[in-house]
Amino acid sequence: MRLFNAWEMGQDQTKQQIEKGLHLYQSNQTEKALRVWMRVLEKSADPAGRFRVLGCLITAHAEMGRYKDMLKFAVVQIDTARELEDPDYLTESYLNLARSNEKLCEFQKTISYCKTCLNMQGTTVSLQLNGQVSLSMGNAFLGLSIFQKALECFEKALRYAHNNDDKMLECRVCCSLGNFYAQIKDYEKALFFPCKAAELVNDYGKGWSLKYRAMSQYHMAVAYRKLGRLADAMDCCEESMKIALQHGDRPLQALCLLCFADIHRSRKDVQTAFPRYDSSMSIMTEIGNRLGLIQVLLGMTKCWMMRKELDKALESIEKAQELAEGLGNKLGLLKLHCLCERIYRTKGQQQELRDHVVKFHECVEEMELYCGMCGESIGEKNNQLQALPCSHFFHLK
């Protein structure tokens, strides 16, 4: 009996310490919270408590951009889940492993772990996680520029969100859909979805983390910039950056700096854009966001081209191409071939020009980025698009 009481007290103590860490974390005392949680991890013999504290550590490291640590804790959490012999715990831990790999741009691994989650036969708790699994899988397919599968996953995640009345998940899916449509250049939808996310934050998000507001504002900023509404883009990006700085959210700071740089480039202010690209690149390199680095290098390439410094532009392209090939990001490669085509046309180098025209069209074919009705390519200019139930696209004329 005494042994049982001691174990029960240990459980209570673990729970109290986890709550103490959460309170510290929510009041922006991140390092103190991490120390509390690490002590629990070292001392607690309660597997369920250890599982929960590992979940806290995974979330905290994700928000700080410490993705390699996030992955390390996700691996430990899987071992803890196996110890607990509960399919719900195992599904959640595999989702965290998938998300860690998604953040590190290991998209094939992400898809593989997401499929493992979906194949597990857990209880209703596991089924509720399926929306988050579909979202993570959609983000991975988007990273690989497999647009039809990405859209299928996002729509599935949205259905789970609606069926479970999960407004937080709906908000996150709307942000991913904003990113999706920004990439294939339907800028009206690229703005509509993060605006919908911002509405959800205003209507339901009183008790939510401010990261949801910051995330929706950032995606609105991207869409506004692409629509040429630069003052609106700047306002949204400033609001997002303010929250990112308050919360030490390094990944979002890097994205906002990239957006600021793009806004200045759109204003033809290359001199102001460059330092922001440099700062964004520094954080992206530190946290391991290789997909973000491709976007930074694309922006810098365009700046060098505006300055007519074509050899420096080609240097940036070479670095971006290496990253895009390594990740399997076909859209990044397509954009790089397009820029090379313009550079070699200006230089009058016909053979190189022809090579990149061929590679550009190969990328379009590979990504199936053409209208199902008129046969013209999608993603070359701002166009309203409609998706068929099979997730093939056509132009809305």
C-alpha positions in Angstrom: 0.0 0.0 0.0 2.8 2.4 0.9 4.6 1.7 -2.4 1.4 2.4 -4.3 0.9 5.7 -2.4 4.5 6.8 -3.1 4.0 6.0 -6.9 0.7 8.0 -6.8 2.5 11.0 -5.1 5.2 10.8 -7.8 2.5 11.0 -10.4 1.0 14.1 -8.8 4.4 15.7 -8.4 5.2 15.1 -12.1 1.8 16.7 -13.1 2.4 19.7 -10.8 5.9 20.3 -12.3 4.6 20.0 -15.9 1.9 22.6 -15.1 4.5 24.8 -13.5 6.6 24.6 -16.7 3.5 25.4 -18.8 2.8 28.5 -16.7 6.4 29.7 -17.1 6.3 29.0 -20.8 3.1 30.9 -21.3 4.5 33.9 -19.5 7.5 33.9 -21.9 10.0 32.5 -19.4 11.0 29.8 -21.9 14.4 28.9 -20.5 13.1 28.4 -17.0 10.2 26.3 -18.3 12.7 24.1 -20.2 14.8 23.6 -17.1 11.7 22.5 -15.1 10.6 20.1 -17.8 14.1 18.6 -18.2 14.2 18.0 -14.4 10.9 16.1 -14.7 12.3 14.0 -17.6 15.4 13.1 -15.6 13.6 12.3 -12.4 10.2 11.0 -13.2 9.6 7.2 -13.3 6.0 7.7 -14.5 5.8 6.8 -18.3 2.6 8.8 -18.9 4.1 11.9 -17.2 7.3 11.5 -19.2 5.3 11.2 -22.4 3.4 14.4 -21.6 6.6 16.4 -20.6 8.3 15.2 -23.9 5.2 16.6 -25.7 5.8 20.0 -24.0 9.6 19.9 -24.9 8.8 19.0 -28.5 6.3 22.0 -28.9 8.7 24.4 -27.2 11.7 23.4 -29.4 9.5 23.6 -32.5 8.5 27.2 -31.7 12.1 28.2 -31.0 13.3 26.7 -34.3 15.5 24.1 -32.5 14.3 21.4 -34.9 17.1 18.9 -34.3 16.4 18.9 -30.6 12.7 18.6 -31.4 13.5 15.5 -33.5 15.6 14.1 -30.6 12.8 14.4 -28.1 10.3 12.9 -30.6 12.5 9.8 -30.9 12.6 9.4 -27.1 8.8 9.9 -27.0 8.3 7.0 -29.4 10.2 4.7 -27.0 8.1 6.0 -24.1 4.9 5.3 -26.1 6.0 1.8 -26.7 6.6 1.3 -23.0 3.0 2.5 -22.4 1.7 0.0 -25.0 -1.1 2.3 -26.0 -1.9 2.9 -29.7 -3.1 6.5 -29.0 0.3 7.4 -27.4 2.1 5.7 -30.3 0.0 7.7 -32.9 0.8 11.0 -31.2 4.5 10.2 -31.0 4.7 9.3 -34.7 2.8 12.5 -35.5 5.5 14.5 -33.6 8.2 12.5 -35.4 6.5 13.4 -38.7 6.3 17.1 -37.8 10.0 17.2 -36.7 11.0 15.9 -40.1 8.6 18.3 -41.8 10.4 21.2 -40.0 13.8 19.9 -41.1 12.5 19.7 -44.7 12.8 15.9 -44.8 9.6 15.6 -46.7 9.7 11.9 -47.8 10.3 10.9 -44.2 7.4 13.1 -43.1 5.0 11.4 -45.6 6.2 8.0 -44.5 5.6 8.7 -40.7 2.2 10.3 -41.5 1.2 7.1 -43.3 2.3 5.1 -40.3 0.0 7.2 -38.1 -3.0 6.8 -40.5 -2.5 3.0 -40.5 -2.6 2.7 -36.8 -5.8 1.4 -35.3 -6.2 3.5 -32.2 -9.2 4.8 -30.4 -11.2 8.0 -31.1 -8.2 10.0 -29.8 -6.1 8.8 -32.7 -8.9 9.6 -35.1 -8.9 13.2 -33.8 -5.2 13.4 -34.6 -5.9 12.4 -38.2 -6.6 16.0 -39.2 -3.2 17.1 -37.9 -1.6 14.1 -39.7 -3.2 15.1 -43.0 -2.1 18.7 -42.5 1.6 17.7 -41.9 1.4 15.3 -44.9 0.0 18.1 -47.1 2.8 20.5 -46.1 5.3 17.8 -47.0 3.7 17.2 -50.4 3.7 21.0 -51.0 7.5 21.1 -50.1 8.0 18.5 -52.9 5.7 20.5 -55.3 3.3 17.6 -55.6 0.3 20.0 -55.7 -2.6 17.7 -56.3 -1.7 15.4 -53.3 -1.0 18.4 -51.2 -4.5 19.8 -51.9 -6.2 16.4 -51.2 -4.4 16.3 -47.8 -5.4 19.9 -46.9 -9.0 19.3 -47.9 -9.1 16.1 -45.8 -7.6 18.1 -42.8 -10.2 20.8 -43.3 -13.0 18.1 -43.2 -11.6 16.7 -40.0 -11.5 20.2 -38.5 -15.1 20.9 -39.4 -16.3 17.4 -38.3 -14.6 17.8 -34.9 -15.3 21.5 -34.6 -11.6 22.1 -34.2 -11.1 25.8 -34.9 -7.3 25.7 -34.1 -6.7 23.0 -36.8 -9.0 24.9 -39.2 -6.9 28.0 -38.7 -3.6 26.2 -39.4 -5.1 24.5 -42.5 -6.3 27.9 -43.8 -2.7 29.2 -43.5 -1.3 26.2 -45.4 -3.9 26.7 -48.1 -2.9 30.4 -48.3 0.7 29.2 -48.9 -0.5 26.6 -51.4 -2.4 29.2 -53.5 0.4 31.8 -53.3 2.8 29.2 -54.8 0.5 28.4 -57.8 -0.3 32.1 -58.2 -4.0 32.3 -57.4 -3.5 35.4 -55.2 -7.2 36.0 -54.5 -7.4 32.6 -52.7 -3.9 33.1 -51.3 -5.4 36.1 -49.4 -8.8 34.6 -48.7 -7.6 31.7 -46.7 -5.3 33.5 -44.2 -8.1 36.2 -43.8 -10.4 33.3 -42.9 -7.7 32.2 -40.4 -7.5 35.7 -38.9 -11.4 35.7 -38.6 -11.2 32.4 -36.6 -8.5 33.9 -34.3 -10.8 36.9 -33.7 -13.9 34.9 -33.1 -12.6 31.9 -31.1 -9.0 32.6 -30.3 -9.2 34.5 -27.0 -7.4 31.7 -25.1 -5.2 30.6 -27.9 -1.4 31.2 -28.3 -0.6 34.4 -30.1 1.3 32.4 -32.7 -2.1 31.7 -34.5 -2.6 35.5 -35.0 1.0 36.0 -36.0 0.8 33.1 -38.5 -2.4 34.4 -40.2 -1.0 37.9 -40.4 2.3 36.7 -42.0 0.4 34.7 -44.7 -1.9 37.8 -45.4 1.3 39.9 -45.8 2.7 37.4 -48.4 -0.6 37.6 -50.4 -0.9 41.4 -50.1 2.6 41.8 -51.5 2.0 39.5 -54.4 -1.2 41.5 -55.2 0.9 44.7 -55.1 -0.8 46.0 -51.9 2.5 46.8 -50.3 1.3 49.1 -47.5 -1.1 46.4 -46.3 1.6 43.8 -46.6 3.9 45.9 -44.5 1.2 46.4 -41.8 0.5 42.7 -41.5 4.1 41.7 -41.5 5.0 44.2 -38.8 2.2 42.8 -36.6 3.4 39.3 -37.2 7.1 40.2 -36.5 6.1 42.0 -33.2 4.5 38.8 -31.9 7.4 36.7 -33.2 9.9 38.9 -31.3 7.9 38.9 -28.1 7.7 35.1 -28.1 11.2 34.3 -29.4 9.7 32.6 -32.4 12.8 32.3 -34.6 11.2 30.5 -37.5 8.5 33.2 -37.9 11.1 36.0 -37.5 13.0 34.5 -40.4 9.9 34.4 -42.6 8.9 38.0 -41.7 12.4 39.2 -42.5 12.1 37.5 -45.9 8.7 39.1 -46.4 10.1 42.5 -45.5 12.9 42.1 -48.0 10.5 41.0 -50.7 8.3 44.1 -50.0 11.4 46.4 -50.3 12.4 44.6 -53.5 8.9 45.1 -54.9 9.4 48.8 -54.2 12.7 48.6 -56.2 14.6 49.5 -53.0 17.3 46.8 -53.4 19.6 48.5 -50.8 17.1 48.1 -48.0 16.1 44.6 -49.2 19.6 43.0 -49.1 20.3 43.3 -45.3 16.9 41.8 -44.6 17.6 38.9 -46.9 20.9 38.4 -45.1 19.3 38.4 -41.6 16.6 36.0 -42.8 19.3 33.7 -44.4 21.2 33.7 -41.1 18.2 32.5 -39.1 17.1 30.0 -41.8 20.6 28.5 -41.8 20.7 28.3 -38.0 17.3 26.5 -37.7 17.7 24.3 -40.8 14.8 25.7 -42.9 16.3 24.8 -46.4 13.0 25.5 -48.1 13.0 29.0 -46.7 16.7 29.4 -47.8 15.6 28.7 -51.4 13.1 31.6 -51.2 15.8 33.9 -49.8 18.2 33.1 -52.6 15.5 33.6 -55.2 14.8 37.1 -53.8 18.5 37.9 -53.7 18.9 36.7 -57.3 16.2 39.1 -58.4 17.9 41.9 -56.6 21.2 41.2 -58.3 19.4 41.1 -61.6 17.8 44.5 -60.9 21.4 45.8 -60.3 22.5 44.1 -63.6 25.1 42.1 -61.7 24.3 38.9 -63.6 27.3 36.8 -62.4 26.4 37.4 -58.8 22.8 36.4 -59.7 24.1 33.2 -61.2 26.1 32.4 -58.0 22.9 32.7 -55.9 21.0 30.5 -58.4 23.7 27.8 -58.1 23.4 27.7 -54.3 19.5 27.6 -54.5 19.6 24.9 -57.2 21.7 22.7 -55.0 19.2 23.1 -52.2 16.1 22.6 -54.4 17.6 19.4 -55.9 18.5 18.1 -52.5 14.9 18.7 -51.2 13.1 17.6 -54.3 11.4 21.0 -54.5 10.4 21.1 -58.2 8.8 24.6 -58.0 12.0 26.1 -56.8 13.8 24.5 -59.7 11.2 25.8 -62.2 11.7 29.3 -60.9 15.5 29.0 -61.1 15.3 27.8 -64.7 13.0 30.7 -65.5 15.6 33.2 -64.0 18.5 31.5 -65.8 16.5 31.8 -69.1 16.2 35.6 -68.6 19.9 36.0 -67.6 21.3 34.0 -70.6 18.9 35.8 -72.9 20.4 39.1 -71.7 23.9 37.7 -72.0 23.2 36.4 -75.5 24.3 32.8 -74.6 21.9 30.9 -76.8 22.9 27.3 -75.9 22.5 27.9 -72.1 19.2 29.7 -72.8 17.8 26.7 -74.8 18.9 24.3 -72.0 17.0 26.2 -69.4 13.9 26.6 -71.6 13.8 22.8 -72.0 14.3 22.2 -68.3 11.6 24.7 -67.4 9.0 22.9 -69.6 10.2 19.5 -68.1 9.4 20.9 -64.6 5.9 22.1 -65.7 5.2 18.6 -67.1 6.5 16.9 -64.1 4.4 19.0 -61.7 1.3 18.7 -64.0 1.1 22.5 -63.8 -1.2 23.1 -66.7 -4.9 23.9 -67.0 -7.1 20.8 -67.5 -9.3 22.9 -69.9 -7.1 25.2 -72.0 -3.8 23.4 -71.6 -1.9 26.6 -70.7 0.6 26.4 -67.8 -0.6 27.3 -64.3 1.6 29.4 -62.0 3.1 31.8 -64.6 0.9 34.8 -63.6 -1.9 35.6 -61.2 -5.0 33.6 -62.2 -8.1 32.4 -60.4 -8.1 28.7 -60.3 -10.7 26.0 -59.6 -9.9 22.5 -58.4 -11.9 19.5 -59.7 -12.8 16.7 -57.2 -9.8 14.8 -58.5 -7.6 17.8 -57.5 -6.7 18.7 -61.1 -6.8 22.4 -61.7 -8.3 24.6 -64.4 -8.4 28.3 -65.0 -11.6 30.1 -63.9 -12.4 32.2 -67.0 
